[in-house]
Amino acid sequence: MKVFVVLALALASVSAGLVPQALPVRPRDRTSTPSITGRITNGKNAVADQFPYQVGLSFIGAEGSWWCGGSIIDNSWVLTAAHCTSGASSVTVYYGATVRTSPKFTHTVSSSNWIQHASYVSVTLRNDISLIKTPSVTFSSSVNKIAIPAIASSYSTYAGQVAVASGWGLTSDTSTSVARDLHMKVLIVLVLAIASASAGLLPQIAPLHPRDRTVVPSINGRITNGKDAVADQFPYQVGLSFIGTESSWWCGGSIINNTWVLTAAHCTKGASSVTIYYGATVRTKPQFTHTVSSSDWIQHANYVSLTVRNDISLIKTPSVTFSASVNKISLPAIATNYSTYVGQTAVASGWGRISDCETGVAKDLQYTKLTVIENSVCQKAFNSLIVTSKVICVATPKGTSTCQGDSGGPLALNGTLIGITSFGSPDGCQVGEPAAFTRVTSYLDWIKANSGVFA
């Protein structure tokens, strides 16, 4: 049996004034289940009744179906991860299975039967825990609960102790399907302070905050410390009101052609339709609107929500007639080499929140001038695993920045679109940390291939 090491990071360095860092997070995972061959990587086959507390969880949601594991902790409760329940509408619980497809019995329950931690954060996987209420089950040698630790004033870290993990997970990093047979492996628990990671033990990623899919209950405010736009100042700016299965949210976008709008992938993700607001200065008074469904947009196939990588989408719209109020913004010309734009002043615009304490997007279109900075400076806030060459960052002095609701909107330089509002510091929009945008020059070929639009 192969021994693995699990590294759990303690936030010891926070007291030294460092921004808390999180491991590069890849949930272990909501995995689709097209086939049933394979096993845990380098694990062993479990024997019948070896793990009677282990259940399989087959979730169904608006975006597909996925497989997770869970633990029986009582006749009517199963404990699992919040990233498993997130976005699901129902789950089938597989009890007493060694072969995944041959459980002793199953129960199917809806999302109203589970409790997902209210403070779960998907980007950092903080509070990654959920409880599922099930019909009462009768315990046997194949189906039984596992004990949970007794409540106490202090708890062991378990450092150096050997623990057992079990499940039907992928067999390797290249596998695409979950396992047929229940498997197990042994792990040694270590506890590390974040400070030790700076010695090269582990790459660190800062928690991210997309600039964002913001609900729109109120309409007052502006970009933090920005200025009011005048009529027709940003004819390429559109507002995007998305509707999804669970809520609605607001983003920005840029007109790049009579029939195409460019925005962020984290805006389109999970939405079923969008209403596009054209030619608005006052958000609620556009020149006209168009509503299209999710079949009319192209979200980058390699978008990764946890790292906000490839945060770009194209929306196909009915053809619009250009005017002083509604017009396209130029894309950079396709070339072999591109400017980094470092030191140049660009303009961001949008109807995002006016401050970190606001809950609604802005009534009036706002803009602010921001200076492009070296990616190496930005990496000190977010790390190189987040701030790749496909990201462009700006300084936000005196709290002047994009904020929630600005997502997907433009960063323009001399009438050319160079960035798409993407993410910023989890500590807020006004803390002076860099703001990050999708670097448009990195996606010119993708834009051309999918829309036919190029400079």
Summary of the structure (lengths in Angstrom):
residues: 455
radius of gyration: 24.2
end to end distance: 57.7
largest distance: 74.6
contacts: 1537
relative contact order: 0.14
helix: 11%
strand: 37%
